[in-house]
Amino acid sequence: MIFNIQQNIHIHMIKINSIGNSSVFQIGSSGVIKALSTFSNTGGYTEPAPQLDNEGESFVPFPPTG
């Protein structure tokens, strides 16, 4: 079965609070979305990152919402 879909989409504002490695953000239609997971060392790192020294500081990974 073949579907021909024609769409006009107007987006004035999109707010995405968080996105992860396996997130899918879709606008419109798609026939099939196949899962793909890859792990890449794009920085060429050879050892783990050093531990944070944050005594007396609070670590906030994302800006607060709201």
Sequence and secondary structure as in RCSB ss.txt:
>XXXX:A:sequence
MIFNIQQNIHIHMIKINSIGNSSVFQIGSSGVIKALSTFSNTGGYTEPAPQLDNEGESFVPFPPTG
>XXXX:A:secstr
           S        TT     S  S          TT   S       TT    SS    
